[in-house]
């Protein structure tokens, strides 16, 4: 089985990155979003990582 990471079209708030990551790992998108917010608050590099992921990860 070939599992690929795509941005979500259904669970999208901004660009669909967190929804796509949640679909890939089979977890709730809210948990991924909370983790991403924590990642942004601790170092600030989460914002840059989100922008890069939004550019690099293809649409579903």
N, C-alpha and C positions, 0 to 999 in steps of 0.2 A: 504494500500500500504506500503510495506516494503522498505524503503530507506536505502541503505548501502553506506558507504564511502569506495571507492577503489582508488588505484593509477591508473591514466589514462595511457592507452597505446597509445592514439592518440595525446594528448596534453602534450607531455613529453619533458622536456629540460634536466633535470638531472635524477630524479628518478620518476617523474610523480605525485609528491605529490600536487603541486599547481594546476595541471590540474584536479586531482581527487577532490580536495576541490571545485574548480570552478564548476565542473559537479554536485557535491552534492548540492550546493547552487543555481545553475542555473545562474551563472554570467560569465563574460568574464575571461578567465585564465590570461590575461595580468594584470587585476586589482588585482588579487590575488598575482601575482608575484611582482608587485610594492609594495603592502602592505607588503609582506614578506621581500623585500629589505629594506623598511622603518623600519620594526621591527628589522632587523639585525643591521641597522645603529644606532638605538637609544640605544640599550642596549647590543647587541652582543649575547643575548641568543637565537635569532632567528636561528642561525646556529645549535645550539644544539637541538632546537625544530624540525628543519627540518630533522636532522639525526635520531632522535627518531621516527618521523613520517614515514620516509622512511623505517625504520625497522618494525614498528608496523602495519602500514596500509597494508592490503593484496592487491595483484595484481587483476585487473579486470578480 
